[in-house]
Amino acid sequence: MYTQTYTKVYDYCTSNSSSRTQHQNASDGGDGAVRLVGSELYVRLQEYLKTYLGELNPKDGETFLQFYTRAWQRFLIGSTRLNDILDYINRYWVAKERADGRREIYDILSLCMLSWRDYKFHSNLERLMGEIMGQIEAQRLNKIENTADLSVAIKSFVLLGFDVNDLKKQNLSVYINDFEKTFLTETYNFYTEESAQFIKNHGVVNYLAKAEQRIEEELKRLEDLNDHTRRPLNEVLNEVLIINHAQTIRNELTPLLDQGRYTDIKRIHTLLKRVPATVTPLLEDFQNYIKQQGWTTEEGEERLC
């Protein structure tokens, strides 16, 4: 099927180019004929994609996220096959047009991705992001497990970014602007509220374990995200879970030392080590406590070992 379709496209392009060339001025080498045939197929494909995507809608009982991932996966497979079938157009017509400076002309796969972005993605972005962030929050609240739909949808943001000057170069503009910024903001807001409430209800010592758990969970989530998010996500987690509560955590040091709860003190140190600037004040507090107790530094360190 693939070979037959590819051959038909090739025959159409070459036969039409050949017949049109007979009417071209010999001096232009037939380039005009080739460009005309390529243009016809390209424009018709553009029109078809716009119509097809405009008519694509969720099934009854299907959430938009379920619809999006199902339709996207099918569209991605079809786009890849279409790109292969129209390889002749890519190699001769598209390459020539782009070499002549027409950056609004794309290879067939990129054209399909751009069509999805313009006719299905952008017009439904608010709804899509609402369901994505809703799923992420439900995961954080242990209401649902990780879902394949979520991973597929997020990864589509990466494929929808383009560098018009170099189509092979990854461009994360769509991922960063349409997903990452919202994800980081909502992550900050979620943990700001949760951490404050948890400390109030359960105390600092229990919070230490909770913070470690949340950091581990969010770093695990990076498996479904682009690696670009790793650094800003860590910065958000450090700020909202550690820096914002560093003073409250430090205030717990003296009571824990008085009670000889050295395991909990080590946990404080382990958590604060993620933000080195928060460790220095903790060590100063510890040194002051040692002096007040009349211990030597070695005696203080031995108690923590």
Sequence and secondary structure as in RCSB ss.txt:
>XXXX:A:sequence
MYTQTYTKVYDYCTSNSSSRTQHQNASDGGDGAVRLVGSELYVRLQEYLKTYLGELNPKDGETFLQFYTRAWQRF
LIGSTRLNDILDYINRYWVAKERADGRREIYDILSLCMLSWRDYKFHSNLERLMGEIMGQIEAQRLNKIENTADL
SVAIKSFVLLGFDVNDLKKQNLSVYINDFEKTFLTETYNFYTEESAQFIKNHGVVNYLAKAEQRIEEELKRLEDL
NDHTRRPLNEVLNEVLIINHAQTIRNELTPLLDQGRYTDIKRIHTLLKRVPATVTPLLEDFQNYIKQQGWTTEEG
EERLC
>XXXX:A:secstr
 HHHHHHHHHHHHHHHHHHHHTTS GGGTTHHHHHHHHHHHHHHHHHHHHHHHHT    TT  HHHHHHHHHHHH
HHHHHHHHHHTHHIIIIIIHHHHHTT TT   HHHHHHHHHIIIIIGGGHHHHHHHHHHHHHHHHTTSS   HHH
HHHHHHHHHT   TT TTS   HHIIIIIIHHHHHHHHHHHHHHHHHHHHHHHHHHHHHHHHHHHHHHHHHGGGS
 GGGHHHHHHHHIIIIIGGGHHHHHTTHHHHHHHT HHHHHHHHHHHTTSHHHHHHHHHHHHHHHHHHT  HHHH
HHHH 
